[in-house]
Amino acid sequence: MESQLIQYLPVLMLLLLAVGFAGGTLVFSVVVGQMGRRTKTKDIPYECGMLPQGEGNSRLSVKFYLVALLFVLFDIEVVFMYPWAVTYKRLVETDWKVALGGMLAFMTILLAGYVYAVKKRAFDWKS
C-alpha cells in the first residue's frame, strides 16, 4: 500500500511547486508594482506619439460581429475538408461514389449557406 502512495510523491511535489510558483509570482508582482511610481503620463496609452482623443473603447456594430462569426464558421468548415483530402485516395479505392458524393453534399450545403449570407447582406457590416 505504501509503495503505491510513494509513486504519487512526484505529482504532489509538482503540484506544490506549481502552486508555490503561482503564488510567489503574484506576491512578487504586487511588491514590485507598489515600489514603482505611477504618474498620469505613464498611464496614458502610447498612440503613435499623439495624445489620445475620444473614447478608447468605441462600440462596434452588431454586423461586424456577424461577419466575424461567419468568417469563423466558413473557416472551420474548410478545416473539415482536410481529413477528406488526406484520405481521398483510400476512399476512392473503396467506393469513389460515396467519397465524391459526401464532399459534393458538403460543398452544396456550404455554398447554400454562403449564397444565403450574401443575399441577406450579412458580409456588409458598414451599412
Phi and psi in radians as a Rosetta constraint file:
Dihedral C 1 N 2 CA 2 C 2 CIRCULARHARMONIC -1.165 0.35
Dihedral N 2 CA 2 C 2 N 3 CIRCULARHARMONIC -0.578 0.35
Dihedral C 2 N 3 CA 3 C 3 CIRCULARHARMONIC -1.169 0.35
Dihedral N 3 CA 3 C 3 N 4 CIRCULARHARMONIC -0.544 0.35
Dihedral C 3 N 4 CA 4 C 4 CIRCULARHARMONIC -1.264 0.35
Dihedral N 4 CA 4 C 4 N 5 CIRCULARHARMONIC -0.654 0.35
Dihedral C 4 N 5 CA 5 C 5 CIRCULARHARMONIC -1.218 0.35
Dihedral N 5 CA 5 C 5 N 6 CIRCULARHARMONIC -0.535 0.35
Dihedral C 5 N 6 CA 6 C 6 CIRCULARHARMONIC -1.130 0.35
Dihedral N 6 CA 6 C 6 N 7 CIRCULARHARMONIC -0.512 0.35
Dihedral C 6 N 7 CA 7 C 7 CIRCULARHARMONIC -1.124 0.35
Dihedral N 7 CA 7 C 7 N 8 CIRCULARHARMONIC -0.422 0.35
Dihedral C 7 N 8 CA 8 C 8 CIRCULARHARMONIC -1.545 0.35
Dihedral N 8 CA 8 C 8 N 9 CIRCULARHARMONIC -0.038 0.35
Dihedral C 8 N 9 CA 9 C 9 CIRCULARHARMONIC -1.053 0.35
Dihedral N 9 CA 9 C 9 N 10 CIRCULARHARMONIC -0.761 0.35
Dihedral C 9 N 10 CA 10 C 10 CIRCULARHARMONIC -1.084 0.35
Dihedral N 10 CA 10 C 10 N 11 CIRCULARHARMONIC -0.609 0.35
Dihedral C 10 N 11 CA 11 C 11 CIRCULARHARMONIC -1.165 0.35
Dihedral N 11 CA 11 C 11 N 12 CIRCULARHARMONIC -0.738 0.35
Dihedral C 11 N 12 CA 12 C 12 CIRCULARHARMONIC -1.120 0.35
Dihedral N 12 CA 12 C 12 N 13 CIRCULARHARMONIC -0.716 0.35
Dihedral C 12 N 13 CA 13 C 13 CIRCULARHARMONIC -1.121 0.35
Dihedral N 13 CA 13 C 13 N 14 CIRCULARHARMONIC -0.703 0.35
Dihedral C 13 N 14 CA 14 C 14 CIRCULARHARMONIC -1.137 0.35
Dihedral N 14 CA 14 C 14 N 15 CIRCULARHARMONIC -0.714 0.35
Dihedral C 14 N 15 CA 15 C 15 CIRCULARHARMONIC -1.090 0.35
Dihedral N 15 CA 15 C 15 N 16 CIRCULARHARMONIC -0.784 0.35
Dihedral C 15 N 16 CA 16 C 16 CIRCULARHARMONIC -1.121 0.35
Dihedral N 16 CA 16 C 16 N 17 CIRCULARHARMONIC -0.694 0.35
Dihedral C 16 N 17 CA 17 C 17 CIRCULARHARMONIC -1.123 0.35
Dihedral N 17 CA 17 C 17 N 18 CIRCULARHARMONIC -0.741 0.35
Dihedral C 17 N 18 CA 18 C 18 CIRCULARHARMONIC -1.136 0.35
Dihedral N 18 CA 18 C 18 N 19 CIRCULARHARMONIC -0.802 0.35
Dihedral C 18 N 19 CA 19 C 19 CIRCULARHARMONIC -1.131 0.35
Dihedral N 19 CA 19 C 19 N 20 CIRCULARHARMONIC -0.725 0.35
Dihedral C 19 N 20 CA 20 C 20 CIRCULARHARMONIC -1.105 0.35
Dihedral N 20 CA 20 C 20 N 21 CIRCULARHARMONIC -0.726 0.35
Dihedral C 20 N 21 CA 21 C 21 CIRCULARHARMONIC -1.133 0.35
Dihedral N 21 CA 21 C 21 N 22 CIRCULARHARMONIC -0.776 0.35
Dihedral C 21 N 22 CA 22 C 22 CIRCULARHARMONIC -1.096 0.35
Dihedral N 22 CA 22 C 22 N 23 CIRCULARHARMONIC -0.818 0.35
Dihedral C 22 N 23 CA 23 C 23 CIRCULARHARMONIC -1.137 0.35
Dihedral N 23 CA 23 C 23 N 24 CIRCULARHARMONIC -0.747 0.35
Dihedral C 23 N 24 CA 24 C 24 CIRCULARHARMONIC -1.097 0.35
Dihedral N 24 CA 24 C 24 N 25 CIRCULARHARMONIC -0.704 0.35
Dihedral C 24 N 25 CA 25 C 25 CIRCULARHARMONIC -1.111 0.35
Dihedral N 25 CA 25 C 25 N 26 CIRCULARHARMONIC -0.752 0.35
Dihedral C 25 N 26 CA 26 C 26 CIRCULARHARMONIC -1.109 0.35
Dihedral N 26 CA 26 C 26 N 27 CIRCULARHARMONIC -0.795 0.35
Dihedral C 26 N 27 CA 27 C 27 CIRCULARHARMONIC -1.104 0.35
Dihedral N 27 CA 27 C 27 N 28 CIRCULARHARMONIC -0.760 0.35
Dihedral C 27 N 28 CA 28 C 28 CIRCULARHARMONIC -1.063 0.35
Dihedral N 28 CA 28 C 28 N 29 CIRCULARHARMONIC -0.739 0.35
Dihedral C 28 N 29 CA 29 C 29 CIRCULARHARMONIC -1.168 0.35
Dihedral N 29 CA 29 C 29 N 30 CIRCULARHARMONIC -0.615 0.35
Dihedral C 29 N 30 CA 30 C 30 CIRCULARHARMONIC -1.192 0.35
Dihedral N 30 CA 30 C 30 N 31 CIRCULARHARMONIC -0.773 0.35
Dihedral C 30 N 31 CA 31 C 31 CIRCULARHARMONIC -1.132 0.35
Dihedral N 31 CA 31 C 31 N 32 CIRCULARHARMONIC -0.825 0.35
Dihedral C 31 N 32 CA 32 C 32 CIRCULARHARMONIC -1.190 0.35
Dihedral N 32 CA 32 C 32 N 33 CIRCULARHARMONIC -0.630 0.35
Dihedral C 32 N 33 CA 33 C 33 CIRCULARHARMONIC -1.146 0.35
Dihedral N 33 CA 33 C 33 N 34 CIRCULARHARMONIC -0.570 0.35
Dihedral C 33 N 34 CA 34 C 34 CIRCULARHARMONIC -1.336 0.35
Dihedral N 34 CA 34 C 34 N 35 CIRCULARHARMONIC -0.409 0.35
Dihedral C 34 N 35 CA 35 C 35 CIRCULARHARMONIC -1.331 0.35
Dihedral N 35 CA 35 C 35 N 36 CIRCULARHARMONIC -0.505 0.35
Dihedral C 35 N 36 CA 36 C 36 CIRCULARHARMONIC -1.284 0.35
Dihedral N 36 CA 36 C 36 N 37 CIRCULARHARMONIC 2.616 0.35
Dihedral C 36 N 37 CA 37 C 37 CIRCULARHARMONIC -1.620 0.35
Dihedral N 37 CA 37 C 37 N 38 CIRCULARHARMONIC 2.253 0.35
Dihedral C 37 N 38 CA 38 C 38 CIRCULARHARMONIC -1.870 0.35
Dihedral N 38 CA 38 C 38 N 39 CIRCULARHARMONIC 2.213 0.35
Dihedral C 38 N 39 CA 39 C 39 CIRCULARHARMONIC -2.069 0.35
Dihedral N 39 CA 39 C 39 N 40 CIRCULARHARMONIC 2.931 0.35
Dihedral C 39 N 40 CA 40 C 40 CIRCULARHARMONIC -1.118 0.35
Dihedral N 40 CA 40 C 40 N 41 CIRCULARHARMONIC -0.597 0.35
Dihedral C 40 N 41 CA 41 C 41 CIRCULARHARMONIC -1.169 0.35
Dihedral N 41 CA 41 C 41 N 42 CIRCULARHARMONIC -0.666 0.35
Dihedral C 41 N 42 CA 42 C 42 CIRCULARHARMONIC -1.214 0.35
Dihedral N 42 CA 42 C 42 N 43 CIRCULARHARMONIC -0.457 0.35
Dihedral C 42 N 43 CA 43 C 43 CIRCULARHARMONIC -1.453 0.35
Dihedral N 43 CA 43 C 43 N 44 CIRCULARHARMONIC -0.194 0.35
Dihedral C 43 N 44 CA 44 C 44 CIRCULARHARMONIC -1.356 0.35
Dihedral N 44 CA 44 C 44 N 45 CIRCULARHARMONIC 2.282 0.35
Dihedral C 44 N 45 CA 45 C 45 CIRCULARHARMONIC -1.199 0.35
Dihedral N 45 CA 45 C 45 N 46 CIRCULARHARMONIC 2.456 0.35
Dihedral C 45 N 46 CA 46 C 46 CIRCULARHARMONIC -1.357 0.35
Dihedral N 46 CA 46 C 46 N 47 CIRCULARHARMONIC 2.204 0.35
Dihedral C 46 N 47 CA 47 C 47 CIRCULARHARMONIC -2.339 0.35
Dihedral N 47 CA 47 C 47 N 48 CIRCULARHARMONIC 1.342 0.35
Dihedral C 47 N 48 CA 48 C 48 CIRCULARHARMONIC 1.013 0.35
Dihedral N 48 CA 48 C 48 N 49 CIRCULARHARMONIC 0.550 0.35
Dihedral C 48 N 49 CA 49 C 49 CIRCULARHARMONIC 1.403 0.35
Dihedral N 49 CA 49 C 49 N 50 CIRCULARHARMONIC -0.031 0.35
Dihedral C 49 N 50 CA 50 C 50 CIRCULARHARMONIC -1.742 0.35
Dihedral N 50 CA 50 C 50 N 51 CIRCULARHARMONIC 2.624 0.35
Dihedral C 50 N 51 CA 51 C 51 CIRCULARHARMONIC -1.246 0.35
Dihedral N 51 CA 51 C 51 N 52 CIRCULARHARMONIC 2.395 0.35
Dihedral C 51 N 52 CA 52 C 52 CIRCULARHARMONIC -1.187 0.35
Dihedral N 52 CA 52 C 52 N 53 CIRCULARHARMONIC 2.450 0.35
Dihedral C 52 N 53 CA 53 C 53 CIRCULARHARMONIC -2.200 0.35
Dihedral N 53 CA 53 C 53 N 54 CIRCULARHARMONIC 2.471 0.35
Dihedral C 53 N 54 CA 54 C 54 CIRCULARHARMONIC 1.446 0.35
Dihedral N 54 CA 54 C 54 N 55 CIRCULARHARMONIC -3.021 0.35
Dihedral C 54 N 55 CA 55 C 55 CIRCULARHARMONIC -1.490 0.35
Dihedral N 55 CA 55 C 55 N 56 CIRCULARHARMONIC 2.482 0.35
Dihedral C 55 N 56 CA 56 C 56 CIRCULARHARMONIC -1.352 0.35
Dihedral N 56 CA 56 C 56 N 57 CIRCULARHARMONIC -0.436 0.35
Dihedral C 56 N 57 CA 57 C 57 CIRCULARHARMONIC -2.062 0.35
Dihedral N 57 CA 57 C 57 N 58 CIRCULARHARMONIC 1.378 0.35
Dihedral C 57 N 58 CA 58 C 58 CIRCULARHARMONIC -1.305 0.35
Dihedral N 58 CA 58 C 58 N 59 CIRCULARHARMONIC 2.606 0.35
Dihedral C 58 N 59 CA 59 C 59 CIRCULARHARMONIC -1.428 0.35
Dihedral N 59 CA 59 C 59 N 60 CIRCULARHARMONIC 2.423 0.35
Dihedral C 59 N 60 CA 60 C 60 CIRCULARHARMONIC -1.782 0.35
Dihedral N 60 CA 60 C 60 N 61 CIRCULARHARMONIC 2.712 0.35
Dihedral C 60 N 61 CA 61 C 61 CIRCULARHARMONIC -1.200 0.35
Dihedral N 61 CA 61 C 61 N 62 CIRCULARHARMONIC 2.669 0.35
Dihedral C 61 N 62 CA 62 C 62 CIRCULARHARMONIC -1.110 0.35
Dihedral N 62 CA 62 C 62 N 63 CIRCULARHARMONIC -0.524 0.35
Dihedral C 62 N 63 CA 63 C 63 CIRCULARHARMONIC -1.054 0.35
Dihedral N 63 CA 63 C 63 N 64 CIRCULARHARMONIC -0.608 0.35
Dihedral C 63 N 64 CA 64 C 64 CIRCULARHARMONIC -1.054 0.35
Dihedral N 64 CA 64 C 64 N 65 CIRCULARHARMONIC -0.785 0.35
Dihedral C 64 N 65 CA 65 C 65 CIRCULARHARMONIC -1.193 0.35
Dihedral N 65 CA 65 C 65 N 66 CIRCULARHARMONIC -0.580 0.35
Dihedral C 65 N 66 CA 66 C 66 CIRCULARHARMONIC -1.113 0.35
Dihedral N 66 CA 66 C 66 N 67 CIRCULARHARMONIC -0.751 0.35
Dihedral C 66 N 67 CA 67 C 67 CIRCULARHARMONIC -1.108 0.35
Dihedral N 67 CA 67 C 67 N 68 CIRCULARHARMONIC -0.713 0.35
Dihedral C 67 N 68 CA 68 C 68 CIRCULARHARMONIC -1.099 0.35
Dihedral N 68 CA 68 C 68 N 69 CIRCULARHARMONIC -0.746 0.35
Dihedral C 68 N 69 CA 69 C 69 CIRCULARHARMONIC -1.135 0.35
Dihedral N 69 CA 69 C 69 N 70 CIRCULARHARMONIC -0.699 0.35
Dihedral C 69 N 70 CA 70 C 70 CIRCULARHARMONIC -1.139 0.35
Dihedral N 70 CA 70 C 70 N 71 CIRCULARHARMONIC -0.659 0.35
Dihedral C 70 N 71 CA 71 C 71 CIRCULARHARMONIC -1.070 0.35
Dihedral N 71 CA 71 C 71 N 72 CIRCULARHARMONIC -0.807 0.35
Dihedral C 71 N 72 CA 72 C 72 CIRCULARHARMONIC -1.097 0.35
Dihedral N 72 CA 72 C 72 N 73 CIRCULARHARMONIC -0.730 0.35
Dihedral C 72 N 73 CA 73 C 73 CIRCULARHARMONIC -1.049 0.35
Dihedral N 73 CA 73 C 73 N 74 CIRCULARHARMONIC -0.888 0.35
Dihedral C 73 N 74 CA 74 C 74 CIRCULARHARMONIC -1.219 0.35
Dihedral N 74 CA 74 C 74 N 75 CIRCULARHARMONIC -0.559 0.35
Dihedral C 74 N 75 CA 75 C 75 CIRCULARHARMONIC -1.154 0.35
Dihedral N 75 CA 75 C 75 N 76 CIRCULARHARMONIC -0.766 0.35
Dihedral C 75 N 76 CA 76 C 76 CIRCULARHARMONIC -1.164 0.35
Dihedral N 76 CA 76 C 76 N 77 CIRCULARHARMONIC -0.633 0.35
Dihedral C 76 N 77 CA 77 C 77 CIRCULARHARMONIC -1.124 0.35
Dihedral N 77 CA 77 C 77 N 78 CIRCULARHARMONIC -0.635 0.35
Dihedral C 77 N 78 CA 78 C 78 CIRCULARHARMONIC -1.179 0.35
Dihedral N 78 CA 78 C 78 N 79 CIRCULARHARMONIC -0.590 0.35
Dihedral C 78 N 79 CA 79 C 79 CIRCULARHARMONIC -1.082 0.35
Dihedral N 79 CA 79 C 79 N 80 CIRCULARHARMONIC -0.537 0.35
Dihedral C 79 N 80 CA 80 C 80 CIRCULARHARMONIC -1.219 0.35
Dihedral N 80 CA 80 C 80 N 81 CIRCULARHARMONIC -0.245 0.35
Dihedral C 80 N 81 CA 81 C 81 CIRCULARHARMONIC -1.351 0.35
Dihedral N 81 CA 81 C 81 N 82 CIRCULARHARMONIC -0.426 0.35
Dihedral C 81 N 82 CA 82 C 82 CIRCULARHARMONIC -1.071 0.35
Dihedral N 82 CA 82 C 82 N 83 CIRCULARHARMONIC -0.834 0.35
Dihedral C 82 N 83 CA 83 C 83 CIRCULARHARMONIC -1.065 0.35
Dihedral N 83 CA 83 C 83 N 84 CIRCULARHARMONIC -0.620 0.35
Dihedral C 83 N 84 CA 84 C 84 CIRCULARHARMONIC -1.130 0.35
Dihedral N 84 CA 84 C 84 N 85 CIRCULARHARMONIC -0.742 0.35
Dihedral C 84 N 85 CA 85 C 85 CIRCULARHARMONIC -1.176 0.35
Dihedral N 85 CA 85 C 85 N 86 CIRCULARHARMONIC -0.605 0.35
Dihedral C 85 N 86 CA 86 C 86 CIRCULARHARMONIC -1.208 0.35
Dihedral N 86 CA 86 C 86 N 87 CIRCULARHARMONIC -0.693 0.35
Dihedral C 86 N 87 CA 87 C 87 CIRCULARHARMONIC -1.668 0.35
Dihedral N 87 CA 87 C 87 N 88 CIRCULARHARMONIC 0.170 0.35
Dihedral C 87 N 88 CA 88 C 88 CIRCULARHARMONIC -1.053 0.35
Dihedral N 88 CA 88 C 88 N 89 CIRCULARHARMONIC -0.751 0.35
Dihedral C 88 N 89 CA 89 C 89 CIRCULARHARMONIC -1.082 0.35
Dihedral N 89 CA 89 C 89 N 90 CIRCULARHARMONIC -0.754 0.35
Dihedral C 89 N 90 CA 90 C 90 CIRCULARHARMONIC -1.205 0.35
Dihedral N 90 CA 90 C 90 N 91 CIRCULARHARMONIC -0.640 0.35
Dihedral C 90 N 91 CA 91 C 91 CIRCULARHARMONIC -1.144 0.35
Dihedral N 91 CA 91 C 91 N 92 CIRCULARHARMONIC -0.677 0.35
Dihedral C 91 N 92 CA 92 C 92 CIRCULARHARMONIC -1.156 0.35
Dihedral N 92 CA 92 C 92 N 93 CIRCULARHARMONIC -0.616 0.35
Dihedral C 92 N 93 CA 93 C 93 CIRCULARHARMONIC -1.150 0.35
Dihedral N 93 CA 93 C 93 N 94 CIRCULARHARMONIC -0.619 0.35
Dihedral C 93 N 94 CA 94 C 94 CIRCULARHARMONIC -1.434 0.35
Dihedral N 94 CA 94 C 94 N 95 CIRCULARHARMONIC -1.000 0.35
Dihedral C 94 N 95 CA 95 C 95 CIRCULARHARMONIC -2.726 0.35
Dihedral N 95 CA 95 C 95 N 96 CIRCULARHARMONIC 1.759 0.35
Dihedral C 95 N 96 CA 96 C 96 CIRCULARHARMONIC -1.222 0.35
Dihedral N 96 CA 96 C 96 N 97 CIRCULARHARMONIC -0.453 0.35
Dihedral C 96 N 97 CA 97 C 97 CIRCULARHARMONIC -1.203 0.35
Dihedral N 97 CA 97 C 97 N 98 CIRCULARHARMONIC -0.701 0.35
Dihedral C 97 N 98 CA 98 C 98 CIRCULARHARMONIC -1.190 0.35
Dihedral N 98 CA 98 C 98 N 99 CIRCULARHARMONIC -0.730 0.35
Dihedral C 98 N 99 CA 99 C 99 CIRCULARHARMONIC -1.105 0.35
Dihedral N 99 CA 99 C 99 N 100 CIRCULARHARMONIC -0.827 0.35
Dihedral C 99 N 100 CA 100 C 100 CIRCULARHARMONIC -1.261 0.35
Dihedral N 100 CA 100 C 100 N 101 CIRCULARHARMONIC -0.698 0.35
Dihedral C 100 N 101 CA 101 C 101 CIRCULARHARMONIC -1.119 0.35
Dihedral N 101 CA 101 C 101 N 102 CIRCULARHARMONIC -0.693 0.35
Dihedral C 101 N 102 CA 102 C 102 CIRCULARHARMONIC -1.105 0.35
Dihedral N 102 CA 102 C 102 N 103 CIRCULARHARMONIC -0.760 0.35
Dihedral C 102 N 103 CA 103 C 103 CIRCULARHARMONIC -1.243 0.35
Dihedral N 103 CA 103 C 103 N 104 CIRCULARHARMONIC -0.644 0.35
Dihedral C 103 N 104 CA 104 C 104 CIRCULARHARMONIC -1.126 0.35
Dihedral N 104 CA 104 C 104 N 105 CIRCULARHARMONIC -0.679 0.35
Dihedral C 104 N 105 CA 105 C 105 CIRCULARHARMONIC -1.130 0.35
Dihedral N 105 CA 105 C 105 N 106 CIRCULARHARMONIC -0.742 0.35
Dihedral C 105 N 106 CA 106 C 106 CIRCULARHARMONIC -1.083 0.35
Dihedral N 106 CA 106 C 106 N 107 CIRCULARHARMONIC -0.805 0.35
Dihedral C 106 N 107 CA 107 C 107 CIRCULARHARMONIC -1.162 0.35
Dihedral N 107 CA 107 C 107 N 108 CIRCULARHARMONIC -0.591 0.35
Dihedral C 107 N 108 CA 108 C 108 CIRCULARHARMONIC -1.138 0.35
Dihedral N 108 CA 108 C 108 N 109 CIRCULARHARMONIC -0.779 0.35
Dihedral C 108 N 109 CA 109 C 109 CIRCULARHARMONIC -1.121 0.35
Dihedral N 109 CA 109 C 109 N 110 CIRCULARHARMONIC -0.715 0.35
Dihedral C 109 N 110 CA 110 C 110 CIRCULARHARMONIC -1.102 0.35
Dihedral N 110 CA 110 C 110 N 111 CIRCULARHARMONIC -0.775 0.35
Dihedral C 110 N 111 CA 111 C 111 CIRCULARHARMONIC -1.140 0.35
Dihedral N 111 CA 111 C 111 N 112 CIRCULARHARMONIC -0.685 0.35
Dihedral C 111 N 112 CA 112 C 112 CIRCULARHARMONIC -1.106 0.35
Dihedral N 112 CA 112 C 112 N 113 CIRCULARHARMONIC -0.719 0.35
Dihedral C 112 N 113 CA 113 C 113 CIRCULARHARMONIC -1.133 0.35
Dihedral N 113 CA 113 C 113 N 114 CIRCULARHARMONIC -0.686 0.35
Dihedral C 113 N 114 CA 114 C 114 CIRCULARHARMONIC -1.152 0.35
Dihedral N 114 CA 114 C 114 N 115 CIRCULARHARMONIC -0.787 0.35
Dihedral C 114 N 115 CA 115 C 115 CIRCULARHARMONIC -1.087 0.35
Dihedral N 115 CA 115 C 115 N 116 CIRCULARHARMONIC -0.718 0.35
Dihedral C 115 N 116 CA 116 C 116 CIRCULARHARMONIC -1.073 0.35
Dihedral N 116 CA 116 C 116 N 117 CIRCULARHARMONIC -0.756 0.35
Dihedral C 116 N 117 CA 117 C 117 CIRCULARHARMONIC -1.154 0.35
Dihedral N 117 CA 117 C 117 N 118 CIRCULARHARMONIC -0.651 0.35
Dihedral C 117 N 118 CA 118 C 118 CIRCULARHARMONIC -1.192 0.35
Dihedral N 118 CA 118 C 118 N 119 CIRCULARHARMONIC -0.743 0.35
Dihedral C 118 N 119 CA 119 C 119 CIRCULARHARMONIC -1.152 0.35
Dihedral N 119 CA 119 C 119 N 120 CIRCULARHARMONIC -0.575 0.35
Dihedral C 119 N 120 CA 120 C 120 CIRCULARHARMONIC -1.446 0.35
Dihedral N 120 CA 120 C 120 N 121 CIRCULARHARMONIC 0.014 0.35
Dihedral C 120 N 121 CA 121 C 121 CIRCULARHARMONIC 0.988 0.35
Dihedral N 121 CA 121 C 121 N 122 CIRCULARHARMONIC 0.699 0.35
Dihedral C 121 N 122 CA 122 C 122 CIRCULARHARMONIC -1.281 0.35
Dihedral N 122 CA 122 C 122 N 123 CIRCULARHARMONIC -0.414 0.35
Dihedral C 122 N 123 CA 123 C 123 CIRCULARHARMONIC -1.499 0.35
Dihedral N 123 CA 123 C 123 N 124 CIRCULARHARMONIC -0.057 0.35
Dihedral C 123 N 124 CA 124 C 124 CIRCULARHARMONIC -1.809 0.35
Dihedral N 124 CA 124 C 124 N 125 CIRCULARHARMONIC 1.529 0.35
Dihedral C 124 N 125 CA 125 C 125 CIRCULARHARMONIC -1.495 0.35
Dihedral N 125 CA 125 C 125 N 126 CIRCULARHARMONIC -0.140 0.35
Dihedral C 125 N 126 CA 126 C 126 CIRCULARHARMONIC -1.492 0.35
Dihedral N 126 CA 126 C 126 N 127 CIRCULARHARMONIC -0.238 0.35
